[in-house]
């Protein structure tokens, strides 16, 4: 039986709710065009806090909170986002979990008209944190964020449109809009769609490669697995094992494990993908080749 949340999502995505676009009216907005300039002094405090909060360090939580809080007083939305995330989960021995503080910071972002704030609020509502109607209210915030080009919101709504609303064309437009903004998870979701739904393995692996280039460690894990001799053919999408590519992608995966902020913008040029043994470079265009 479908959950009440899924039923609400289906109704919103299939019954012509005005807040949702369709494939003829959808306009791909880019989030950068909606972001205000950051105060330089606040940005310096923010960057110092980010460095202090890096994993594998003795993190001085009091100082980190102090720096983020100082930046927030100057309307630094990234500091709001990061501090809210700390309050959302809490850190043993450092920061006590406080959902209300998280929501207050998200509301502050919304008051500043920051796309990420609308997404954050929609996401926390979706987890039923202090609201009465999480499915519908959360989607309203997600739709607002998507209309302002937030990649995470575009990707989430794209998934819902494809897999719940059965609106593949529109869902792909949402997801592609996020992907072209450099959002690795959007390319990861596109890869999953072409792998599972379309069974177009060359297009799927291309999106996995793009996701890896954009810093998605899950895509890096799958890429190294695809060319591993020990991987079963169905899990490798029936690509031929390749020791050189396996070594390359394993190295990239390890780099991302050590430094999650890494990006590989020349990956596609440096390491072109081989054709699929039966589908070539695109199962729907058998004679197509890269740069043709």
C-alpha positions in Angstrom: 0.0 0.0 0.0 1.3 3.4 -0.9 2.1 5.7 2.0 0.1 8.9 2.6 3.1 10.9 1.7 3.5 9.2 -1.7 -0.2 9.6 -2.4 0.1 13.3 -1.7 3.1 13.5 -4.0 1.2 11.7 -6.8 -1.7 14.1 -6.4 0.6 17.1 -6.6 2.6 15.9 -9.5 -0.3 14.6 -11.7 -3.3 16.8 -11.0 -2.1 20.1 -12.5 -1.1 22.0 -9.4 -0.2 25.4 -10.5 3.2 25.6 -8.7 4.5 22.8 -10.9 5.8 23.5 -14.4 5.3 21.4 -17.5 7.7 20.5 -20.2 6.5 23.4 -22.4 6.7 26.1 -19.8 9.7 24.9 -17.8 12.5 27.4 -17.7 15.9 26.3 -16.4 17.0 29.0 -13.9 20.5 29.0 -12.6 20.9 29.6 -8.8 23.9 31.9 -9.2 21.7 34.5 -10.6 19.7 34.7 -7.4 22.5 34.9 -4.9 23.5 38.2 -3.3 27.1 39.2 -2.9 28.8 38.1 0.3 30.2 40.5 2.8 34.1 40.2 2.5 34.7 40.2 6.3 31.9 37.8 6.9 33.2 35.5 4.2 36.7 35.5 5.8 35.1 34.4 9.1 33.1 31.7 7.2 36.2 30.3 5.5 38.1 30.2 8.7 35.2 28.2 10.3 35.1 25.8 7.4 38.9 25.1 7.7 38.5 24.5 11.5 35.6 22.1 10.9 37.4 19.9 8.4 37.3 16.1 9.2 40.3 14.4 10.9 41.1 17.5 12.9 40.6 18.4 16.5 37.6 20.7 15.8 37.2 23.7 18.3 33.4 23.7 18.2 33.1 26.9 20.3 35.3 28.8 17.9 33.6 27.4 14.9 30.1 28.4 16.2 31.5 31.8 17.1 32.9 32.4 13.6 29.7 31.2 11.9 27.6 33.4 14.2 29.7 36.5 13.5 29.3 35.9 9.7 25.6 35.3 10.1 25.2 38.8 11.7 26.4 40.1 8.3 23.8 38.0 6.4 26.3 35.3 5.2 23.9 32.7 4.0 26.5 30.0 3.6 27.4 30.4 7.3 23.7 30.0 8.1 23.5 26.8 6.1 26.6 25.3 7.7 25.6 26.2 11.3 22.1 24.9 10.7 23.5 21.6 9.5 25.5 21.3 12.8 22.5 22.0 14.9 20.4 19.6 12.8 22.6 16.6 13.6 24.6 17.7 16.6 28.1 16.6 17.4 29.0 14.6 20.5 31.1 16.6 22.9 30.7 19.7 20.8 27.3 20.9 19.6 23.9 19.8 21.0 21.3 18.9 18.5 18.7 21.7 18.3 16.0 21.4 15.5 14.4 24.8 16.4 17.7 26.6 15.9 18.1 24.8 12.5 14.6 25.9 11.4 15.2 29.4 12.6 18.4 29.6 10.5 16.6 28.2 7.4 13.9 30.8 7.9 16.5 33.5 8.1 17.8 32.3 4.7 14.3 32.4 3.3 13.8 35.9 4.6 16.9 36.8 2.5 15.4 35.0 -0.5 18.2 32.5 -0.7 17.3 29.4 -2.9 19.2 27.0 -0.6 17.0 28.2 2.3 13.8 27.2 0.5 15.4 23.8 -0.3 16.6 23.3 3.3 13.2 24.1 4.7 11.5 21.8 2.2 13.9 19.0 3.1 13.4 19.3 6.9 9.7 19.5 6.5 9.8 16.3 4.4 11.4 14.7 7.5 8.3 15.8 9.5 10.1 18.2 11.8 7.5 20.2 13.5 4.9 20.6 10.7 1.4 19.3 10.2 1.4 18.5 6.5 5.0 17.6 5.5 4.3 16.3 2.0 2.5 19.2 0.6 4.2 22.0 2.5 7.6 20.5 1.8 6.9 20.4 -2.0 5.9 24.1 -1.9 9.3 25.0 -0.6 11.1 22.7 -3.0 9.2 24.1 -6.0 10.2 27.6 -4.9 13.8 26.6 -4.6 13.7 24.9 -8.0 12.2 27.9 -9.7 15.2 29.8 -8.4 17.6 27.2 -9.8 18.6 25.4 -6.7 20.3 22.2 -8.0 19.3 20.0 -5.1 15.7 21.0 -5.4 15.7 20.5 -9.1 17.1 17.0 -8.7 14.7 16.0 -6.0 11.7 17.2 -7.9 13.0 15.6 -11.1 13.1 12.2 -9.3 9.6 12.7 -8.0 8.3 13.6 -11.4 9.9 10.6 -13.1 9.4 7.9 -10.5 6.1 9.0 -8.8 4.4 11.4 -11.3 5.3 9.3 -14.4 6.4 12.6 -16.1 9.8 11.5 -17.5 10.3 14.3 -20.0 9.7 17.0 -17.4 11.6 15.2 -14.7 14.6 14.9 -17.0 14.5 18.7 -17.7 14.6 19.4 -14.0 17.5 17.0 -13.5 19.5 18.2 -16.5 19.1 21.8 -15.4 20.8 20.8 -12.1 23.4 18.8 -13.8 24.5 21.7 -16.1 25.2 23.8 -13.0 27.9 21.4 -12.0 25.8 19.4 -9.5 27.3 15.9 -9.4 24.3 14.2 -7.8 22.1 15.3 -10.7 24.3 13.5 -13.2 24.4 10.5 -10.9 20.5 10.4 -11.0 20.6 10.8 -14.8 23.0 7.9 -14.9 20.6 5.8 -12.8 17.7 6.7 -15.0 19.4 5.7 -18.3 20.8 2.5 -16.7 17.6 1.3 -15.0 14.8 2.7 -17.0 16.2 3.2 -20.5 18.8 0.4 -20.4 21.0 2.7 -22.4 24.4 1.8 -20.8 26.7 4.1 -22.8 24.6 7.2 -21.9 24.4 6.0 -18.3 28.2 5.6 -17.9 28.8 9.0 -19.5 26.6 10.6 -16.8 28.5 8.6 -14.1 31.7 9.9 -15.5 30.3 13.5 -15.5 29.2 13.0 -11.9 32.6 11.8 -10.9 34.2 14.9 -12.6 31.9 17.0 -10.4 33.1 15.3 -7.3 30.5 12.6 -6.7 32.2 9.8 -4.8 29.4 7.3 -5.4 29.9 7.7 -9.1 33.6 7.2 -8.6 33.0 4.0 -6.8 30.8 2.7 -9.6 33.2 3.7 -12.3 36.1 1.8 -10.8 33.8 -1.2 -10.3 32.6 -1.2 -13.9 36.1 -1.9 -15.3 37.1 -4.3 -12.5 37.8 -7.9 -13.7 36.1 -9.2 -10.6 32.8 -7.4 -11.2 30.0 -9.5 -12.6 28.9 -8.5 -16.1 25.4 -7.3 -15.1 26.9 -5.0 -12.5 29.4 -3.7 -15.0 26.6 -3.0 -17.5 28.4 -5.6 -19.7 31.4 -3.4 -20.3 34.7 -5.2 -20.9 37.2 -5.2 -18.0 39.9 -2.7 -18.4 42.9 -2.8 -16.0 44.1 0.7 -16.9 40.7 2.3 -16.5 40.1 0.4 -13.3 43.4 1.8 -11.9 42.5 5.3 -13.0 39.1 5.4 -11.5 40.2 3.6 -8.3 42.8 6.4 -7.9 40.2 9.1 -8.5 37.9 7.4 -5.9 40.7 7.3 -3.3 41.4 11.0 -4.0 37.8 11.9 -3.3 37.8 9.9 -0.2 40.7 11.9 1.1 39.6 15.3 -0.3 35.8 15.5 -1.0 36.0 19.0 -2.5 38.2 17.8 -5.4 36.8 18.2 -9.0 38.2 16.8 -12.2 37.0 19.2 -15.0 39.2 17.6 -17.7 38.2 14.0 -16.9 36.2 13.3 -20.1 38.9 14.7 -22.3 41.7 13.0 -20.5 40.1 9.6 -20.3 37.5 9.0 -23.1 35.1 6.2 -22.5 35.3 3.1 -24.6 32.3 2.1 -26.7 29.9 -0.5 -25.2 30.5 -3.9 -26.7 26.9 -4.1 -28.1 25.4 -0.5 -27.7 28.3 1.6 -29.0 28.3 5.1 -27.6 24.5 5.5 -27.5 22.0 2.6 -27.7 19.4 4.9 -29.3 21.8 6.2 -32.0 23.8 3.1 -33.1 26.0 5.1 -35.6 26.8 8.0 -33.3 30.3 8.6 -32.1 31.8 11.3 -29.9 32.7 14.4 -31.9 30.8 13.1 -34.9 
